[in-house]
Amino acid sequence: MNFSNRCYEMLTQVPSGRVTTYKAIANALNSKAYRAVGTAMKNNPNAPQVPCHRVVNNDSRIGKYAYGVEKKIELLKTEGINVINGKVVNFAKVFYDFN
């Protein structure tokens, strides 16, 4: 299985109403390839079924999304994630770690 598919497989574990980070996915894969995780998310052929909108920056910033940041925020809000000024509110409370 290639790196991107391993990222997508990890991402399917993140439940609705939670977010994870590029770094957390990379760490779960025993890698430091955070940017490669971002590239995989950008090229996700199965969005939103494989919920790449649930991946944010380590500092809780929303980051980019292939379908536009507004769409990413909309999807997160439908799952109960609050976003203010481009950041996830209560990040520590909604953060999903794979450990």
N, C-alpha and C positions, 0 to 999 in steps of 0.2 A: 504494500500500500504506500503511495507517495505521501509526501509531507502535507500537501493540501488536504488530501482525504483524511489523514490522521487528525488534522485540525478540525475538519467538519465533524468527524466522529466524536471528538471531545466536546464540541459545541452542542451536540444534541443532548448532552447531559445537563445543560443549563436550563433550569425550569423557567416557565413564564413568571414574570414579576421579579426576576433576578438579572443581574448583569455580571459579566466577567471582563477580564482585560486581555489584551494581546499578550502581555507578559505572563499572565496566569496560564494561558493555553500553552505558550512555549515552555514554561516550567514544567507543566504536566507531561509534556512530551520529552522531558530531559534535554531541553534545547535553550539556547539564548537567542534564537532567531525570531525576535519579536517582530521585526519588519517583514519577515517572510510570512508570519501569521497574518499580518495586515494585508499583504498581497493575496494570500489565500482568501481572506474575507472579501476583498474587492472583486475577486474572480469567482465567487461562490455561484455555481450554476443552479443551485437549488434553494435560493432565497425566496420567500421567507420560511420555507419548510425547515431548512437548516438555518437557524435564527441568528445570522451574523449581525443583525441589528442589536443584539444583546452584548456585543463586544464594544467596550469603551477604552479610553486611555487610562493609564494607571492613576492619573490625578483627577479622575471622574469626568473629564471633558468628553463630550460625545464623540468627537472625531468625525471622520468622513464616512460616507455611505454611498454605495454604487447608485442608489435611487434618489440621492439627495438627502442632506441633513434634515430637512423638514420632515421627510417621510420617516426617517429613523426615529426622530422625536415622537412623531405621531404613533408609530408602532409601539414604542416604549410606553407612552402614556396609556395606550389601550391595555397594556399589561399591568398598569398601576405604578409605573415608575415615574416619579416627578422629575422634571427637567426645568431648571431655571438658569437663564443666562448661559446656556450651552453646557451645563454641568448636571450630573445626576445628584439629586438631593438625597441626603441620608445614605451616601455611597457605602459606608461600612455595613450598614444594615441590609442592603440589597445585594452586596457583593457575593458572588459565588466563587469559592475556591475549590479546586479539584483535590486538595489534600485531605 
